[in-house]
Amino acid sequence: MLVLRVGNHDPASSDLTATSAGTKVYRNDISFREKRTGMADISEIPKGRGRMKGKVVLVMGGGSVLPGWGNGKAAAVLYAVEGASVIVVDAKEEAAQETVRIISSAGGIATALAADATSEDDVARVVDACRDAYRRIDVLHNNVGGSGTGRSLDDITLADWNATIARNLTSAMLSSRAVLPVMMAQGGGAMVNVSSISSIRHLGVATAVYSAGKAGLNGFTQNIALNYAAKGIRANCVLPGYIDTPFIRRPIGGKPNYERKGFKTAEEYALARDKTIPMGRMGSGWDVAYASLFLASDEAAYITGTTLVVDGGVTATCPGV
């Protein structure tokens, strides 16, 4: 079932009910990593330059699994401070509302929606709600994904395969298909799909299903770009590398992700990941957000069908001896 909540939003034509302007501002539980990579504190949210002024952005997967800056949350906030009205969609209502509270505290305009991005009916209702409230959708940002539990071919179940492909590929198809008529009717738009560097190279660990889903997303995005270029619709992928987000500390099967990787603490895991990166550190959700902002903005008006790697140089390297 679709759940709708509204933040700092009051279009004259809307029949949505705004939340109280006195909502308590969310303060992040800042880890040692987020302090170092910066901008985890609300006071450090960048001031916008109007790069998205007057635009409406739909962010699928705009919450965060744990406190901190996820890729989708950072992107939603950045679009908003750059002047866009943002619709934040997440599977968890409280996660979407948290992002909207942050946007509202920064003076932005946002709406929170809870929906299952792999549900055709939920996605249709999300797009209908956006169209009813804002009359247009200029940017679709697809951030939904996840690796699942099946990694090596010998332990992949069909259920895990189907669920992981649904999160990483089918979700993008459903939202893109639903938004397409809106963009065609208004004369254009931009789609930004968040993929992964695991879609273009092996990263030393088995991620068969996830890699297949993200590689499929790259091809899907390029086809959209070419099929609808003449209609003024652009589509591009952002390929994050090792990014320090709450997602890497999420519990999987009752264990923190870093324990599943053989590390005792999140700090130990983060430092090990740092060492694999030519720039010496993992990226942050803001690095992915700024790449997405560029591709969504009019600054990228002549860019479509491409993949933008955001990885600190990882995919430019090869193992040495």
Secondary structure by P-SEA (a helix, b strand, c coil): cbbbbbccccccccccccccccccbbbbcccaaaaaacccccccccccccccccbbbbbcccccccccccaaaaaaaaaaaaccbbbbbcccaaaaaaaaaaaaaacccbbbbbcccccaaaaaaaaaaaaaacccccbbbbcccccccccccccccaaaaaaaaaaccaaaaaaaaaaaaaaaaaccbbbbbbbcccccccccccaaaaaaaaaaaaaaaaaaaaacccccbbbbbbbbcccccccccccccccccccccccccaaaaaaaaaaaccccccccaaaaaaaaaaaacccccccccbbbbcccccccccccc
